[in-house]
């Protein structure tokens, strides 16, 4: 999927916990609480604000490239879906 001028790829979904609605995202760029993200894939097209992020069950305000974070998502996402900001 091609990136546009307004969208920058920040990471990729590596796991999704269906029962609790949490996506695990491996970050390529910094992400902060309050950022608006888009999650896109073959059957996924979701846009939402990052209300909370966790690393190892601890709440964080921002995450750096290389971090794997958990965020609550409003709809189902899939492994391999790309995350844009």
N, C-alpha and C positions, 0 to 999 in steps of 0.2 A: 504494500500500500504506500502510495506516494505521500510524502509529508508536504504540507502547504506552509506558506510563510508564517501563518499564525499558530501552527501546531508543531511542537517539537516532541520527538519521542523521548520519553523519560524512563521507560522500562517495559517489562513483559511479565504477564501473569504466569507464575510457575505452579500454582496450586489454587484450588477453590474449595472451600469448606461449605458445602451446600446447606447443611442444617443450621449453621449460624450466619451464613451470608457474608463470609469473609474471604477476600482474595489476598493471596500472597504475591507480592510484586518484587521482582529483582530490578533494582534501579540502575539506570545508566547516567541519570542526571539528578541534581538535587530536587527534592520535593518538600513543600512546607504545608502545614495545616492551613486550610483556607484556600489552597489552590483549587482551581477547577480543572478536572481531568476528563479525558474521553478515553474509553476503553473500546477498541475496535478489533473485530475478528471476522471470520467467515459468516457467523450468525449472531455476532455481538455488535451492538452500537449503543453505548451507554455514556451519558454525560452526567457528572455530579461533582459536588464540592467535597474535598477531603475534610471531614469533620473530626476524625481522629485517626491516629496512626500508632502502631505498636511494633516494637522490636522485642522479641523474647518476653511477651506479655507485659511490657512496660510502656506506658504512654510516652510519646515523644512529640516534639513540636516540629522538627524537621529531620530529614534523612538525607544521607549523602550517596553519591554513586557507589555501587557495590553492595549497599545494604539490601537486605530482604525484609520488607515490611509487611504488616498485615493491616488491611483497611476494610471497613464495613462497606459493602456495596449494596445498591438498591435493587439489583437484578442479577440473574445468573451470568457468570463469565466463565471462560474456558481457558485451560492451559494453552499457552502460545498466543493468546490475545495480546495486542500491543497497547501500551498506555501512552497517551499524549497529553501535553499541557498546552 
